Amino acid sequence: MQDDPQVPDEGQDPASTLHTRQVKDPARALKTAMLAYITVNAVVGLPLLAFPVSFLDTVGFDRIVATQLGGIRWVGAVLVAWAVGSSLVIAQPEGRATLVTTGALQMTFAAFTFLWTLSTGEKWGSSAFHLGLLGLFSATALVMWAARFRARKVFKGAAGSPNPG
């Protein structure tokens, strides 16, 4: 067995070592997490921004309630803005730890909100909508937090440089 984890052992498949390197790369994990975050914000935000009443009606709201809540178009605008702003992290991760932490908090709080509404019976709309978003927000929060902590050196600009520090 060799000391360098980057070089495959004799007789070992080089593809498995490449896969291990890719999985362990904090910059790649951060990029994947940010792409998931951007996707979630866009998938929820764009319909709320473009056609809030139809979207709410589609996910199980009573038509009257959907019409009354149609004024929450601004929520869609905020989510789309987060999606667009998060592309900055992919383009230039150095110094963007606060944005990633805030995004992870957003997904965590959203997941807790949907868990709360399901457990208290406050839900509006279909149970499938609530369960779907609970799962989506929970998974995204976990991916974001994991990437946030793994990418500490990336945020400092030290990852990938020969002499980090």
Secondary structure, DSSP 4 states (H G I P E B T S, - for coil): --S-TTSPPTT--HHHHHHHHHHH-HHHHHHHHHHHHHHHHHHHHHHHHH-HHHHHHHTT--HHHHHHGGGGHHHHHHHHHHHHHHHHHHH--TT-HHHHHHHHHHHHHHHHHHHHHHHHT---S-HHHHHHHHHHHHHHHHHHHHHHHHTHHHHTT-TTSSS--
